[in-house]
């Protein structure tokens, strides 16, 4: 039954969207009259309805044929920014050249590649985020479909093209509001123009392929005090910022076999008559870890998306020139992305988070091993989790056992879990109230 629902929704909504673009409000009204007249005209005794049906059919044919003479001929290009952000409007500029006769009353709109939910995801979403308002919507699964589409769709707005003579170049301004992170694929520009009868629009697809990276949604983050002191970092100078501190000079001593030649103090050698080297203290600075939980079932992808948004919020707020931040997560394997002190920027870390996906073929032990390899150099750790079961408790406890301060944020449904039993370092962030939880 779910297969029938899925195919009916996929085909039916695609046809409706096409009609919505093609018909004007007056066209929808005439379409309604035409269908009623057609239904009544089946009865040969209803001559008036039969005549009305024939008249409306003729109007449709005239309106359809006239569209071929109202198709705009345009050459267009976009000027897109490098990044967009999920949930925030992306404004950009169209450059338009009119290659046909004088142009007026033309509307331009971006054509975005829609992410149609898979059948597996449609079935897995049963019982989660069902936005059905009526029994009919629930029976056909439209509430599930609408919830899935709204999480991935990008809302585009029409741009009015100014009047342009033949060969003239004009500009218009477009706006897209992407709903989710990742690559936003733009297929082309859809130019529309209302026909002479005002019932239908001509649709001309102009191929202008382009793409823009949509960064995750971010929330304002309140003050987060992470206790702990700077620790020795293996490779010290290599990890130091190009604009930050250099190793601290400790003094001079005699050369010992194995000392690097670059530390020889040549002036002191010439003065003392024997090799003298400069001695430095080990490099120490603050280094935090940001651990993202990617072990989420497909049906709860909304939890995962919120977890990525929370991680992005901390990545943007924690990175300074005085500290390092390691982003740890698992997809097909364990990954560690380091930023700060000249090794990377928050923007680069957000690019990584824009493309991170759920983990399907690994377990949380892989993440625990990745965290354990770095615990000796960490000043503190922030966990972004989608549950707080025994495996995740063990992950957090493994760092606390060696004295690494932690802060844990658990994304969950309202009323889920028992924060009192989780401990003072664990904070619950409820779906729908993430911003309030982070700001407090």
Buried (B, 14 or more C-beta within 10 A) or exposed (E): EEEEBBEBBBEEBEEEEEEEEBBBEEBEEBBEBBEBBBEBBEEEEBEEBBEBBEEBEEBBEEBBEBBEEBBBBBEBBBEBEEBBBBBEEBBBEBEBBBEEEEBEEBBBBBBBEBBBBEBEBBBBBEEBBBBBEEEEBBEBBBBBBBBBBEBBBBEBEBBEBEEBEEEEEBEBEBBBBBBBBBEBBBBBBBBBBBBEBEBBBBBBEBEBEBEBBBBBBBBEBEEEEBEBEEBEBEEBEEBBBEEEEEBEEEEEEEBEEEBEEEEBBEEBBEEEEEBBBBEBEEBBBBBBBBBBBBBBEBBBBBBBBBBBBBBBBBBBBBBEEEBBBBBBBBBEEBBEBBBBBBBBEBBEBBBBBBEBEBBEEBEBEBBBEBBEEBBEBBBBBBBBBBBBEEBBBEBBEBBBEEEBBBBBBBBBEEEEBEEEEBBEEBBBBBBEEBBEBBEE
